């Protein structure tokens, strides 16, 4: 069967996303921020929302915290439109780091703008050594979709992850559940249980394609992209 077309929004560390999707059986298609989101959404079978700088806090009716950085109105506008269309049409979505934060805001939630200054936590969430260096564990909710997808581990309740973020999900969007948290209570995963595939993770599973820790997450996502296309072409 041919590879489903997986849209990956342009970001500065694109290679590992492309490699992970290709390894999982998808055809990666890089989506440029100045493209027409309504045209692009017609050309893909699934959407990966990638990492990057901060979402404009105006999107959730706040002014920027002093540590909020890198606001890019063109990227925000493109990704919000794509995400709203994807949610409305049940297009499979895998949202990573900034992508998970954007997904939550697009669906009506909001964010902690700066973890170090707004939350008291002993956990370091901004670890910038090797991309796949373990930063902290996360607890996976037992009855979550995420637990099913990565539940091959010896201990299904916890999993070690990398971490390169200073913002996090605060109020979870209506219709979404928390699927993973770090030991300090920071939200590390969200999902929309009634969607065919709508998963956000705060860490960077794409950095582990060499060792395969999160292969099943990408493989299940690509399967969902295939299934969606089968349904719509039937
Ligand atoms: Mn983290």
Boltz pocket constraint, residues with backbone or C-beta under 6 A from the ligand:
constraints:
  - pocket:
      binder: B
      contacts: [[A, 124], [A, 125], [A, 136], [A, 162], [A, 163], [A, 164], [A, 165], [A, 182], [A, 186], [A, 188], [A, 202], [A, 203]]
      max_distance: 6.0
